[in-house]
Amino acid sequence: MEFEAQVIAAFGRHLQVRDGAGVCHEARPFGRRVQAVCGDRVRCEADAAHGEVHVLEVLPRSALLQRATLRGGAEPVVANIDLLAVVVAPLPQPDLFVVDRYLCAASSSGLEGLVVLNKCDLPGSEALMLALEPYRAAGYATLACSAERSIGLAALAAALQGHRSVFVGQSGVGKSSLITTLVPEAGLTAAVGALDRSDEGRHTTTAARAYDLAPSGQLFDSPGVRDFAPAVEALERRSLGFPEVERLAVDCRFQDCRHLREPSCAVRTAAESGLWDPRRYESYRRLRRLYEDLQQAAGPGKRDRR
């Protein structure tokens, strides 16, 4: 018997799918070519003889968040979302370059971007909120909250309503804690952990999972990271997903300007004069170099031919 379902949890090739009647099934992809991730709509077949459910096909996706592999390829993370929320906190030490890369992946894929400052009750949160100003200037929404102190959760819930959202960010920033406050019945399988001695955080989620957000919407949790590289093939090749570059580049002298050393570059001039945040420009430079390195790793067939 065949049926359609949504993947609501994924850990490697072990999947949990939910059918149209709301019944959950443990499932596995049928064959190596089937690569389903959390959020995917899939066509399944129930094998009554062996008591198994096989995922036969991944149905067309409306959106896909992907990360780069070491060889320059693309690995899917979560599918069919429309809002990407990057969670940061005063501890562990925030890496805004990681935030930039997530938002670039979102912008390049047509997703809305949101920056959430969790643990806003901790020392350092005011300075971090000030450091998020360039994101607001770029057009991204930001908000502050605390899962521990129940601060700002109503505003966060309102921002997520009606969306299919994914929480991403560094390990230890409290993504799982936020989800348990927003969806108390979620029943997270991973315990919410504390920071380790190095204050770098540790993983508390080992699988991507989806939760229904009342009264409307869906929320996806994802494992914490120490770094993130957007998939090369998913990035907008000229701006790399930076809204500021897209706006400023129209005044560059050369149409194929990489905004690194080219003369009469409006993007570089804006950063040098303070019209664009210098740290964001440095982030663009780093991502441009990574983009080109990953293209080289992917081979001639994947290179950006200008």
C-alpha positions as CSV (number, residue, x, y, z in Angstrom):
1,M,0.0,0.0,0.0
2,E,1.4,3.4,-1.0
3,F,0.7,6.7,0.8
4,E,2.1,10.2,1.0
5,A,3.6,11.6,4.2
6,Q,5.8,14.2,5.7
7,V,9.3,13.5,7.2
8,I,9.1,14.9,10.7
9,A,12.4,13.5,12.0
10,A,15.6,12.4,10.3
11,F,18.7,10.9,11.7
12,G,20.9,9.7,8.9
13,R,18.8,7.1,7.0
14,H,16.5,6.6,9.9
15,L,13.3,8.5,9.3
16,Q,10.0,9.2,11.0
17,V,7.1,10.1,8.7
18,R,3.6,11.2,9.5
19,D,0.8,10.3,7.1
20,G,-2.4,12.3,6.2
21,A,-4.3,10.8,9.1
22,G,-1.6,11.9,11.6
23,V,-0.2,8.5,12.2
24,C,3.6,8.3,12.6
25,H,5.7,5.5,11.1
26,E,9.3,4.6,11.3
27,A,10.7,4.5,7.8
28,R,13.8,4.1,5.7
29,P,14.7,5.3,2.2
30,F,14.4,2.6,-0.4
31,G,17.7,2.7,-2.2
32,R,20.7,4.9,-2.0
33,R,19.4,7.5,-4.4
34,V,16.5,8.5,-2.1
35,Q,17.8,11.3,0.1
36,A,15.0,12.6,2.3
37,V,15.4,15.2,5.0
38,C,13.1,16.7,7.7
39,G,10.3,18.6,6.1
40,D,10.2,16.6,2.9
41,R,6.9,15.4,1.4
42,V,7.5,11.8,0.4
43,R,5.8,8.8,-1.3
44,C,5.9,5.7,0.9
45,E,5.1,2.1,0.7
46,A,4.1,-0.1,3.6
47,D,5.6,-3.6,3.5
48,A,3.2,-5.5,5.6
49,A,5.1,-8.8,5.2
50,H,8.2,-7.3,6.9
51,G,6.5,-4.7,9.0
52,E,8.5,-1.9,7.4
53,V,7.7,1.4,5.7
54,H,9.9,2.4,2.7
55,V,10.3,5.9,1.4
56,L,10.2,5.5,-2.4
57,E,10.4,9.1,-3.6
58,V,10.9,12.6,-2.4
59,L,8.2,14.8,-3.8
60,P,9.1,18.3,-5.4
61,R,10.4,20.8,-2.8
62,S,9.3,24.4,-2.4
63,A,12.6,25.3,-0.7
64,L,15.7,23.6,0.6
65,L,18.4,24.6,3.0
66,Q,21.7,23.1,2.0
67,R,25.3,23.0,3.4
68,A,28.5,22.5,1.5
69,T,30.5,19.3,1.8
70,L,34.4,19.3,1.9
71,R,34.4,18.3,-1.8
72,G,32.2,21.3,-2.8
73,G,29.0,19.3,-3.1
74,A,25.7,20.0,-1.5
75,E,24.1,18.2,1.4
76,P,20.4,18.9,2.2
77,V,19.5,20.0,5.8
78,V,15.8,20.7,5.9
79,A,13.1,21.1,3.2
80,N,10.0,23.1,2.5
81,I,10.6,25.9,5.0
82,D,9.9,29.6,4.4
83,L,11.6,31.2,7.5
84,L,15.2,30.6,8.8
85,A,15.7,31.8,12.4
86,V,19.4,32.0,13.5
87,V,19.7,31.8,17.3
88,V,22.6,33.5,19.1
89,A,23.4,34.1,22.7
90,P,26.0,35.9,24.8
91,L,27.3,32.4,25.8
92,P,28.7,30.5,24.0
93,Q,30.8,33.2,22.4
94,P,28.8,34.2,19.3
95,D,30.3,33.8,15.9
96,L,28.6,36.4,13.7
97,F,30.3,35.0,10.6
98,V,28.3,31.8,11.1
99,V,25.2,33.9,11.4
100,D,26.1,35.7,8.1
101,R,26.5,32.4,6.2
102,Y,23.1,31.1,7.4
103,L,21.4,34.3,6.4
104,C,23.2,34.2,3.0
105,A,21.9,30.7,2.4
106,A,18.4,31.9,3.4
107,S,18.5,34.9,1.1
108,S,19.8,32.9,-1.8
109,S,17.0,30.3,-1.4
110,G,14.2,32.9,-1.1
111,L,13.7,32.4,2.6
112,E,12.9,35.0,5.2
113,G,15.7,35.5,7.8
114,L,15.3,36.2,11.5
115,V,18.0,36.7,14.1
116,V,17.0,35.6,17.6
117,L,19.1,36.7,20.6
118,N,18.3,34.1,23.3
119,K,19.5,34.4,27.0
120,C,19.0,38.1,26.9
121,D,19.1,38.2,30.7
122,L,22.8,37.3,30.7
123,P,25.7,39.8,30.9
124,G,26.8,40.8,27.4
125,S,23.4,40.7,25.8
126,E,23.1,44.5,25.4
127,A,26.4,44.6,23.5
128,L,25.4,41.6,21.4
129,M,22.0,43.3,20.5
130,L,24.0,46.4,19.4
131,A,26.2,44.1,17.3
132,L,23.1,42.9,15.5
133,E,22.3,46.4,14.2
134,P,23.9,45.7,10.8
135,Y,21.4,42.9,10.3
136,R,18.5,45.3,10.9
137,A,20.0,47.7,8.5
138,A,20.2,44.9,5.9
139,G,16.5,44.2,6.3
140,Y,16.5,41.3,8.6
141,A,14.2,41.2,11.7
142,T,15.8,40.7,15.1
143,L,14.4,40.1,18.5
144,A,15.6,39.3,22.1
145,C,14.2,36.7,24.4
146,S,15.1,34.3,27.2
147,A,13.8,30.8,27.4
148,E,15.0,30.6,31.0
149,R,13.3,33.7,32.2
150,S,10.3,33.6,29.8
151,I,11.2,37.0,28.3
152,G,10.1,37.9,24.8
153,L,8.5,34.6,24.0
154,A,5.2,36.0,22.9
155,A,7.0,38.2,20.3
156,L,8.9,35.2,19.1
157,A,5.8,33.0,18.9
158,A,4.1,35.8,16.9
159,A,7.0,36.0,14.5
160,L,6.8,32.3,13.8
161,Q,3.1,32.1,13.3
162,G,1.9,30.9,9.9
163,H,5.5,30.0,8.9
164,R,7.4,26.7,8.5
165,S,10.5,27.8,10.4
166,V,13.8,26.2,11.2
167,F,16.0,27.1,14.2
168,V,19.7,27.0,13.4
169,G,22.8,28.2,15.1
170,Q,25.8,27.3,17.3
171,S,25.7,24.5,19.8
172,G,24.6,25.6,23.2
173,V,22.6,28.8,22.3
174,G,19.4,27.2,23.6
175,K,17.4,26.3,20.4
176,S,16.0,23.2,22.1
177,S,15.1,25.2,25.2
178,L,13.2,27.7,23.1
179,I,11.3,24.9,21.4
180,T,10.2,23.3,24.7
181,T,8.8,26.7,25.8
182,L,7.0,27.3,22.5
183,V,5.8,23.7,22.1
184,P,5.6,22.2,25.6
185,E,4.2,18.9,24.3
186,A,7.1,18.5,21.9
187,G,8.7,15.9,24.1
188,L,12.2,16.4,22.8
189,T,14.2,13.2,22.6
190,A,17.4,14.9,23.5
191,A,17.9,16.4,26.9
192,V,18.6,20.1,27.2
193,G,22.3,20.4,28.2
194,A,24.5,23.0,29.8
195,L,27.6,24.6,28.4
196,D,30.8,22.6,28.7
197,R,33.9,23.9,30.5
198,S,35.2,25.6,27.4
199,D,32.0,27.7,27.0
200,E,31.8,26.6,23.4
201,G,28.6,24.6,23.9
202,R,27.7,21.0,23.1
203,H,25.1,19.3,21.0
204,T,21.8,18.7,22.7
205,T,20.0,17.8,19.4
206,T,21.3,14.9,17.3
207,A,18.5,14.8,14.7
208,A,16.4,17.3,12.8
209,R,12.8,17.2,14.1
210,A,9.5,19.0,13.2
211,Y,6.9,20.2,15.7
212,D,3.5,21.7,15.1
213,L,3.2,25.3,16.3
214,A,-0.3,26.2,17.5
215,P,-2.5,27.7,16.2
216,S,-0.7,27.6,12.8
217,G,2.8,26.9,11.6
218,Q,5.5,24.3,12.0
219,L,8.9,24.6,13.7
220,F,12.0,22.5,12.9
221,D,14.8,22.0,15.2
222,S,18.3,21.2,13.9
223,P,21.6,20.1,15.4
224,G,23.9,22.8,16.7
225,V,27.0,23.6,14.7
226,R,30.5,25.1,15.3
227,D,30.7,26.2,11.7
228,F,28.4,26.4,8.6
229,A,29.3,26.7,4.9
230,P,26.4,27.3,2.5
231,A,26.2,25.0,-0.6
232,V,28.0,26.7,-3.5
233,E,25.3,25.7,-6.0
234,A,22.6,27.3,-3.8
235,L,24.2,30.7,-3.4
236,E,23.4,33.7,-5.5
237,R,26.7,33.9,-7.4
238,R,27.1,37.7,-7.6
239,S,26.0,38.9,-4.1
240,L,26.4,35.5,-2.3
241,G,23.2,36.3,-0.5
242,F,24.3,39.6,1.1
243,P,21.4,42.2,0.5
244,E,23.9,45.0,0.9
245,V,26.1,43.8,-1.9
246,E,23.0,43.4,-4.1
247,R,22.0,47.0,-3.5
248,L,25.5,48.5,-3.7
249,A,26.8,46.5,-6.7
250,V,24.7,48.4,-9.2
251,D,27.2,51.3,-8.9
252,C,30.3,49.2,-9.5
253,R,32.4,50.0,-12.6
254,F,32.5,46.4,-13.8
255,Q,29.4,44.2,-14.1
256,D,31.4,41.1,-13.1
257,C,33.0,42.8,-10.1
258,R,33.9,40.4,-7.3
259,H,34.1,43.3,-4.8
260,L,37.6,42.4,-3.6
261,R,40.3,44.4,-5.4
262,E,38.6,45.7,-8.6
263,P,38.9,49.5,-9.2
264,S,35.8,51.7,-8.8
265,C,34.1,49.0,-6.6
266,A,31.1,50.6,-4.9
267,V,30.8,47.8,-2.4
268,R,34.4,48.1,-1.2
269,T,34.2,51.9,-1.2
270,A,31.0,51.7,1.0
271,A,32.8,49.5,3.5
272,E,35.9,51.7,3.6
273,S,33.9,54.8,4.2
274,G,31.7,53.3,6.9
275,L,28.5,53.3,4.8
276,W,28.5,49.5,5.1
277,D,29.5,47.7,8.2
278,P,33.2,46.7,7.8
279,R,32.7,43.4,9.7
280,R,29.9,42.4,7.3
281,Y,32.2,43.3,4.3
282,E,35.0,41.1,5.8
283,S,32.4,38.3,6.1
284,Y,31.6,38.8,2.4
285,R,35.3,38.6,1.6
286,R,35.7,35.4,3.6
287,L,32.6,33.8,2.0
288,R,33.8,34.8,-1.5
289,R,37.1,33.1,-1.0
290,L,35.4,30.0,0.5
291,Y,33.0,30.0,-2.4
292,E,35.8,29.9,-4.9
293,D,37.7,27.3,-3.0
294,L,34.7,25.0,-2.9
295,Q,34.1,25.5,-6.6
296,Q,37.7,24.4,-7.2
297,A,37.1,21.3,-4.9
298,A,33.9,20.5,-6.9
299,G,35.8,20.3,-10.2
300,P,35.5,22.0,-13.6
301,G,31.9,21.1,-14.1
302,K,30.8,23.0,-11.0
303,R,32.9,26.1,-11.5
304,D,31.4,29.6,-11.8
305,R,32.1,30.6,-15.4
306,R,31.9,34.3,-15.9
